[in-house]
Amino acid sequence: MKNVIIIGSGIGGLIASNLLAKKEHKVTIFEAYSMPGGYTAGFYRKGYYFESGTLTFETSASVFKAMKDIGVFEKIDFVKSRVRFVSEDFDGTPESYNDDKKMIYAAFPSDKERLDAAFLDLDQICALMGDMDEPMPFLYSGLAMLKSMLPYIPSAPKHMKLSKHL
């Protein structure tokens, strides 16, 4: 058993301290603020809650695995992040990429041709990204990363050129 000091109670510090404590190390966390959470925190003001840091986990598969490793994943209710878009021409909270497109087409019906051209390229980019409603894969590099990129290399030049439609 070792005495371990963790500086910061963000998600990394909390997960590291839990994993070390499970291995029976004595862990002390030092945090500068009154609340744990680091960049995954928020605050209340006049009865309203404000997010002040991370709103989504871009590497959610890695974060979810770490949460499972320390036994807290099942105890947390995750809420899907929603974004409201407001302008003079539209006001909506789309649930998907297709909802985004519908909202924009409805707001600018006279620009359908130009929107078709813009979305032609954007649709291809989104298709390459895969299912955006699923957690992103674990972070990786080296040979594993190169292997995962091989199927995309032959078509990359076609998808990387700028649109000539606009």
Buried (B, 14 or more C-beta within 10 A) or exposed (E): EEEBEBEBBBBBBBBBBBBBEEEEEEBEBEBEEEEBBBEBBBEEEEEEEEEEEBEEBEBBBBBBBBBEEBEEBEEEEEEEEEEEBEEEEEEBEBEEBEEBBEBBBEBEEEEEEEBEBBBEBBBBEBEEEEEEEEBBEEEEEEEEEEEEEEEEEEEEEEEEEEEEEE
